[in-house]
Amino acid sequence: MAPSKRKGGHASLQGKKPANTAKVKRRTVTTNPGHIQNKLKRSEMYAKYLLDKKAAKRQSRIQREKEAEALGEDEAAKKRLTPRTLDNTREVEETTVQPDDEEILADEAEDEFAPYFSDEIRPKILLTTRPCPSAELFHFISDLMRFIPQLYYYPRKSYSVKEICTFGSNRKFTHLIVLSEKSKVCNGMLISHLRPSTAGNCLGGPTAFFKVSNVIPSTDVPNNGSATSHVPELNLHGFTTRLGHRAGRFLGSLFPHNAQFQGRQVATFHNQRDFIFVRHHRYVFEEGPHVNKENGKKKTKARLQELGPRFTLKMRWLQEGTFDTQFGEYEWFHKRKEMDTTRRKFHL
């Protein structure tokens, strides 16, 4: 029977499936071909993925062998055994300071903290708190007064920080420390350098704010000792960038630099991933179980005894001059979303 025709002379398409002329974009299969319904095609794509992965692994091994030949056996073995961490794989910072950088050394010899490191000036520090501090904060204050020499506590009362800066500068204080707290635990530390520089800067400075965390008082430190009045040695470690050097020297200016070694005490500021770990230790020398064959005496064994307190600092901003949040100029301000682009980006 002949198909019926419409008025236009065309045959009717009723009962026929129209042809699909649309172009279908082919999807590239990389690691998971599970969406492919055809079993043979899925197996083929997965086999190709395994071959590509094996080829990339072989190419990486060849590259490592070439690097090992260039370095030598000892260096290659050392590099192979060194685990990859966030510290040794950190992004290269343009302001990283080399130990023999003469320009940096010349700048540091003339900065605000040079008189403290050359022991020309002994720091004298005024310590205060936020208004109406809790009783628990005074335990941390007493630990700080045993930790930092020449630290004097004054009640805050109703004075502003700018008024306290003027008060401290008139009474020959070199630094100001203001503690803040939340839920009866110290969570912030403002440090301001009050003494005018030799260049004639009447404003003094700089001023830095540190977030404080993981505070452990001396009484809660396991096997803790009692601190004495001796001036401790100062250990600044891990400050590698230009900003890190400035932050480290700022914290180092809080301590006198004529250490009394008979006290065997050491204050440590260890920077790791922009967290500054603060510790207070004493060297302890004891007779060990082994005997020296030359003189027949027992060998001396050295260990560290922690005195406390423990706490961690993280710098939030650094400002020129003394404290002034309205008109002060910031040397550095931490903007987390803009500056912390990767987990391997560090600033100190």
C-alpha positions as CSV (number, residue, x, y, z in Angstrom):
1,M,0.0,0.0,0.0
2,A,1.5,3.3,-1.0
3,P,2.2,5.8,1.8
4,S,-0.2,8.7,2.0
5,K,0.9,12.1,0.9
6,R,0.1,15.5,2.3
7,K,-0.9,18.5,0.3
8,G,2.7,19.6,-0.1
9,G,3.6,16.5,-2.0
10,H,5.7,15.1,0.8
11,A,5.4,11.7,2.3
12,S,4.2,11.4,5.9
13,L,6.9,10.7,8.5
14,Q,4.4,9.2,10.9
15,G,5.9,6.1,12.7
16,K,9.5,7.0,11.7
17,K,12.1,8.1,14.2
18,P,13.7,11.4,13.2
19,A,17.5,11.3,12.6
20,N,19.6,12.9,15.4
21,T,21.9,15.3,13.6
22,A,23.1,17.1,16.7
23,K,26.8,16.9,17.4
24,V,27.6,15.0,20.7
25,K,30.7,16.1,22.5
26,R,32.9,13.2,23.4
27,R,33.9,13.1,27.1
28,T,37.5,12.4,27.9
29,V,38.1,9.6,30.3
30,T,40.9,10.2,32.8
31,T,40.9,8.2,36.0
32,N,37.3,7.0,36.4
33,P,35.7,5.4,33.3
34,G,32.8,4.0,35.5
35,H,30.2,6.2,33.7
36,I,30.8,4.2,30.4
37,Q,28.1,1.6,30.1
38,N,29.8,-0.5,27.4
39,K,31.9,-3.0,29.3
40,L,34.5,-3.6,26.6
41,K,35.0,0.1,26.0
42,R,35.2,0.7,29.8
43,S,37.9,-2.0,30.1
44,E,39.8,-0.5,27.1
45,M,39.8,3.0,28.6
46,Y,40.9,1.8,32.0
47,A,43.8,-0.3,30.5
48,K,44.9,2.9,28.6
49,Y,44.8,4.8,31.9
50,L,47.0,2.2,33.6
51,L,49.5,2.4,30.7
52,D,49.7,6.2,30.9
53,K,50.2,6.0,34.7
54,K,53.0,3.5,34.3
55,A,54.7,5.6,31.7
56,A,54.6,8.7,33.9
57,K,56.0,6.7,36.8
58,R,58.8,5.4,34.6
59,Q,59.6,8.9,33.4
60,S,59.7,10.2,37.0
61,R,62.1,7.4,37.9
62,I,64.4,8.3,35.0
63,Q,64.4,11.9,36.1
64,R,65.3,11.0,39.7
65,E,68.2,8.8,38.5
66,K,69.6,11.7,36.4
67,E,69.4,14.0,39.4
68,A,71.1,11.4,41.6
69,E,74.0,11.1,39.1
70,A,74.4,14.9,39.2
71,L,74.4,15.1,43.0
72,G,76.5,12.0,43.8
73,E,75.6,9.0,45.9
74,D,75.8,10.6,49.4
75,E,73.7,13.6,48.5
76,A,71.2,11.5,46.5
77,A,70.7,9.1,49.5
78,K,70.3,12.0,51.9
79,K,67.7,13.6,49.6
80,R,65.9,10.3,49.2
81,L,65.7,9.7,52.9
82,T,64.6,13.2,53.8
83,P,60.8,13.2,54.2
84,R,58.8,15.9,52.4
85,T,57.2,18.4,54.9
86,L,55.5,21.7,54.6
87,D,58.7,23.3,55.9
88,N,61.2,21.9,53.4
89,T,58.7,22.3,50.5
90,R,57.6,25.8,51.3
91,E,57.2,28.4,48.5
92,V,60.3,30.4,47.8
93,E,60.0,33.8,49.4
94,E,61.6,36.7,47.6
95,T,62.6,38.4,50.8
96,T,64.5,35.4,52.2
97,V,67.6,36.7,54.0
98,Q,71.0,35.0,53.5
99,P,73.4,34.7,56.4
100,D,76.1,36.7,54.6
101,D,73.8,39.5,53.2
102,E,75.9,42.6,53.9
103,E,73.0,45.0,53.1
104,I,70.7,43.3,55.7
105,L,73.5,43.2,58.3
106,A,74.2,46.9,57.8
107,D,70.5,47.8,58.1
108,E,70.2,45.7,61.3
109,A,73.2,47.4,62.8
110,E,71.3,50.8,62.6
111,D,67.7,49.8,63.3
112,E,65.7,50.5,66.5
113,F,66.8,47.3,68.2
114,A,70.6,47.6,67.6
115,P,71.3,49.2,71.0
116,Y,69.7,46.2,72.8
117,F,71.6,43.6,70.8
118,S,74.9,45.4,71.4
119,D,74.0,45.6,75.1
120,E,74.2,49.4,75.1
121,I,70.7,49.7,76.6
122,R,68.9,47.3,79.0
123,P,65.2,47.0,78.3
124,K,62.7,48.1,80.9
125,I,59.2,46.9,80.1
126,L,55.8,48.1,81.3
127,L,53.2,45.3,81.4
128,T,49.4,45.9,81.7
129,T,46.2,44.2,80.7
130,R,42.8,45.0,79.3
131,P,40.4,46.8,81.6
132,C,38.9,44.6,84.4
133,P,41.1,41.5,83.9
134,S,40.1,38.2,85.3
135,A,41.9,36.6,88.3
136,E,43.2,33.7,86.0
137,L,45.1,36.2,83.8
138,F,47.3,37.1,86.8
139,H,48.8,33.6,86.8
140,F,50.1,34.2,83.3
141,I,51.4,37.6,84.3
142,S,53.4,36.1,87.2
143,D,54.9,33.6,84.8
144,L,55.9,36.3,82.4
145,M,57.5,38.3,85.2
146,R,59.7,35.3,86.0
147,F,60.4,34.7,82.3
148,I,61.3,38.3,81.1
149,P,63.7,40.3,83.2
150,Q,63.0,44.0,84.1
151,L,59.2,43.5,83.6
152,Y,57.0,45.7,85.7
153,Y,53.2,45.3,86.1
154,Y,50.9,48.4,86.3
155,P,47.1,48.1,86.6
156,R,45.2,49.3,83.5
157,K,42.4,51.1,85.3
158,S,40.6,53.4,82.7
159,Y,43.5,54.7,80.7
160,S,43.8,54.2,77.0
161,V,46.7,52.5,75.3
162,K,48.0,55.8,73.9
163,E,47.9,57.4,77.4
164,I,49.8,54.4,78.7
165,C,52.4,54.8,75.9
166,T,53.0,58.4,77.0
167,F,53.2,57.4,80.6
168,G,55.7,54.7,79.9
169,S,57.9,56.9,77.6
170,N,58.0,59.6,80.3
171,R,59.3,57.1,82.9
172,K,62.0,55.7,80.7
173,F,60.3,52.4,79.8
174,T,61.5,51.0,76.6
175,H,58.6,48.6,75.8
176,L,54.9,48.3,76.5
177,I,53.1,44.9,76.6
178,V,49.3,44.8,76.8
179,L,47.6,41.5,77.4
180,S,44.0,40.7,76.2
181,E,41.9,37.7,77.1
182,K,38.8,35.8,76.2
183,S,37.0,33.3,78.4
184,K,39.6,34.0,81.2
185,V,42.5,32.9,78.9
186,C,45.1,35.2,77.3
187,N,44.4,35.4,73.6
188,G,46.4,38.5,72.5
189,M,49.6,40.4,73.1
190,L,50.3,43.9,72.0
191,I,54.0,44.9,72.1
192,S,55.1,48.5,71.5
193,H,58.6,49.9,71.4
194,L,58.5,53.2,73.2
195,R,62.0,54.5,73.1
196,P,62.7,57.0,70.2
197,S,65.3,55.8,67.7
198,T,68.7,57.5,67.3
199,A,67.5,58.9,63.9
200,G,65.3,61.3,65.8
201,N,62.0,59.5,65.5
202,C,60.0,60.9,68.5
203,L,57.2,58.4,68.0
204,G,59.3,55.4,68.8
205,G,57.9,52.2,67.4
206,P,57.3,49.7,65.9
207,T,54.2,48.2,67.4
208,A,53.1,44.6,66.8
209,F,50.1,42.6,67.7
210,F,50.4,38.8,68.3
211,K,47.6,36.3,68.7
212,V,48.3,34.1,71.7
213,S,47.2,30.5,71.9
214,N,48.0,27.2,73.7
215,V,48.9,28.9,77.0
216,I,50.1,26.5,79.6
217,P,51.2,28.0,83.0
218,S,54.4,26.9,84.7
219,T,52.5,24.9,87.3
220,D,51.0,22.7,84.6
221,V,54.3,21.9,82.8
222,P,55.3,18.3,83.4
223,N,58.5,18.0,85.6
224,N,58.9,21.8,85.7
225,G,61.6,23.6,87.5
226,S,61.6,27.0,89.3
227,A,63.0,29.9,87.4
228,T,65.7,32.1,89.0
229,S,66.5,35.8,88.6
230,H,69.4,35.1,86.2
231,V,69.3,36.7,82.8
232,P,68.6,33.8,80.3
233,E,70.3,33.1,77.0
234,L,68.3,34.1,74.0
235,N,67.6,31.6,71.2
236,L,65.9,33.0,68.0
237,H,65.3,30.2,65.5
238,G,63.5,29.9,62.2
239,F,63.1,33.6,61.2
240,T,64.3,33.5,57.6
241,T,62.6,36.3,55.7
242,R,63.1,40.1,56.1
243,L,59.8,40.4,58.0
244,G,60.8,37.4,60.1
245,H,64.1,39.0,61.0
246,R,62.3,42.1,62.1
247,A,59.8,40.2,64.2
248,G,62.6,38.1,65.8
249,R,64.7,41.1,66.6
250,F,61.6,42.8,68.1
251,L,61.0,39.9,70.4
252,G,64.7,39.6,71.2
253,S,64.8,43.3,72.2
254,L,62.7,42.4,75.3
255,F,65.7,40.6,76.9
256,P,69.1,41.9,78.0
257,H,71.9,40.5,76.0
258,N,74.4,39.9,78.8
259,A,73.3,36.4,79.6
260,Q,74.3,35.1,83.1
261,F,75.4,31.6,82.1
262,Q,75.7,30.4,85.7
263,G,71.9,30.4,85.8
264,R,71.9,27.9,82.8
265,Q,68.6,29.3,81.6
266,V,67.5,29.9,78.0
267,A,64.6,31.6,76.4
268,T,63.5,30.2,73.0
269,F,61.5,31.8,70.2
270,H,61.1,29.1,67.6
271,N,59.3,30.1,64.4
272,Q,57.7,27.2,62.4
273,R,55.1,27.8,59.7
274,D,54.6,31.4,61.0
275,F,53.8,30.1,64.5
276,I,56.3,31.3,67.1
277,F,56.7,28.8,69.9
278,V,57.9,30.3,73.2
279,R,59.7,28.1,75.7
280,H,61.8,28.6,78.9
281,H,64.3,25.9,79.8
282,R,67.3,25.2,82.1
283,Y,70.3,23.1,81.3
284,V,70.8,20.3,83.8
285,F,74.1,18.4,84.0
286,E,74.0,15.0,85.7
287,E,76.4,12.1,86.1
288,G,75.5,9.3,83.6
289,P,75.7,5.6,84.0
290,H,78.7,5.2,81.8
291,V,82.3,5.6,83.0
292,N,85.1,7.4,81.1
293,K,87.9,5.0,80.5
294,E,90.6,7.7,80.5
295,N,90.1,9.1,84.0
296,G,87.7,6.5,85.5
297,K,85.0,9.1,86.3
298,K,81.4,8.9,85.3
299,K,80.5,10.8,82.1
300,T,78.4,13.9,82.5
301,K,75.0,13.9,80.8
302,A,73.2,17.1,79.8
303,R,69.4,17.5,79.5
304,L,66.8,20.2,79.4
305,Q,64.3,21.0,82.2
306,E,61.4,23.1,81.2
307,L,60.5,26.0,83.5
308,G,57.5,27.4,81.8
309,P,55.3,29.0,80.7
310,R,54.5,27.7,77.3
311,F,52.6,29.7,74.7
312,T,52.4,30.3,71.0
313,L,52.4,33.6,69.1
314,K,51.2,34.4,65.6
315,M,51.8,37.9,64.3
316,R,48.8,39.7,62.9
317,W,50.2,43.1,62.1
318,L,53.2,45.4,62.4
319,Q,52.8,49.1,62.6
320,E,55.2,52.0,62.4
321,G,55.5,54.2,65.5
322,T,53.7,53.6,68.8
323,F,50.1,52.3,69.0
324,D,47.8,54.3,66.7
325,T,45.0,52.4,64.9
326,Q,43.5,55.6,63.5
327,F,46.4,57.3,61.8
328,G,49.3,54.8,62.1
329,E,50.9,53.3,59.0
330,Y,51.2,49.5,58.9
331,E,54.4,47.9,57.8
332,W,52.7,44.6,57.4
333,F,49.1,43.4,57.9
334,H,48.1,39.8,57.6
335,K,45.2,39.3,55.2
336,R,44.6,35.6,55.3
337,K,42.4,35.2,52.1
338,E,44.7,37.3,50.0
339,M,48.1,36.3,51.3
340,D,47.7,32.6,52.4
341,T,47.2,31.4,48.8
342,T,48.6,27.9,49.5
343,R,49.4,25.7,52.5
344,R,53.1,26.2,51.7
345,K,53.1,30.0,51.8
346,F,54.7,31.4,54.9
347,H,55.8,35.0,55.7
348,L,58.3,34.8,58.6
